[in-house]
Amino acid sequence: MALDSRPAPGVVFFERREIDQLLRLYGRMVAAGEWRDYGMAGLADHAVFSVFRHAAESPLYRIEKHPALARKQGEWAVIGQGGLTLKRGHDLGQVLRMFDKGRFKVVD
């Protein structure tokens, strides 16, 4: 019996190149000591990549893909810990630039 790695029909998930971008950012942030864990979820209307400082707490950031918003405000969003949308856009690379060194700093 072969396992199918594709998401179930009706579930939104990330494409391979999107996962590559997300994991590249995650690796940089882990190396910087900012992030420690991540989780991915595919839901009916959006996909979520969550990053954590500690595995047992709520996510620091959620990077969400909402295909229904692609023609409007952009399908990509970075959501902060309090639920506030920090960045939104049409291009994942452009949205992830908010984490570039010098533009962003985590404060305890």
Phi, psi and omega in degrees: 000123181269140176273135179263121183274356179283147178294159179295152178303139179084005179251132177273132176216174181279149172277165183304313182294329177291318177298320178301314179297315181296316181288330174296315176298315180302315179300318178297317183287327175294316179298328178279354179081014183270320183243152182233336185208162176215166175213150178234144178217139173250122183243179183297323184243350179201164176245148184229133171245111183255140177240144186232148170279318175229143185298333186268012181240178178287157183295143173292315181219149171238125175258116189244144176245116179242091182303330180296338181262007185301322182270353182257259184268359180108141185280349184254140178212143171253121182251130179280178184300325181274005181091002180281134176283117183270328181205142179220146178185178182269340185241127182299316180302318180294320180292321181288345178296344177296342179268000181298146181302136179095334180267343192211140178216134178277131180240130178281000000 
